[in-house]
Amino acid sequence: MITVIQRVSEASVSIEETVKGAIGTGLMVLVGIEDADTDEDIDWLTRKMLNLRIFPDEKGVMNKSLLDVKGELLLISQFTLHASTKKGNRPSYIKAAKPETAIPLYEKFKDSLSKEMGRPVASGEFGANMQVALVNDGPVTILIDSKNKV
C-alpha cells in the first residue's frame, strides 16, 4: 500500500458536487492498493499513520500524533499512486489492484483506522470521480509505502 499523508486544517471530498466526507484538523490520506497487499500492510500502516508525530506541541515542535491531538482523518482511494512511468508518456497501472481485491482491503483499512481512533473515518467512494479540496497545514506531506518498512 502506498499512502500520501497530508496534515490539514480542513479537507473534503465531493462526488457530483455533493460533499461525501469532510474533516477539520487532521490527516487527509490518499491510498493506493496493489495485489500484493495484505492485512499485515493494513495493520502496520494503521499504527504508523496514527502515531506519526507530525502535529505541533506547545512549543511548536512536531511532536504530537493524530491520536494525541484527537484529529480527524479523511481516506481517499487513489489507484494512480501505483502508476509506472518508466516507459513512454502514458502511465501504466499494472501494479494497482483490481476492484475485487482493492475494495475489501480499502474497507478493512478504513475500519482498522476507525477502530484505533475510536471514531468514524471520513472517506470518498472507491472508483468514483472525486473532487478533493484541502488546506495543507505546514505544508506537511509524507509518503509511506508499506513495502518499504526498513
Summary of the structure (lengths in Angstrom):
residues: 150
radius of gyration: 15.2
end to end distance: 14.7
largest distance: 48.9
contacts: 437
relative contact order: 0.30
helix: 27%
strand: 39%
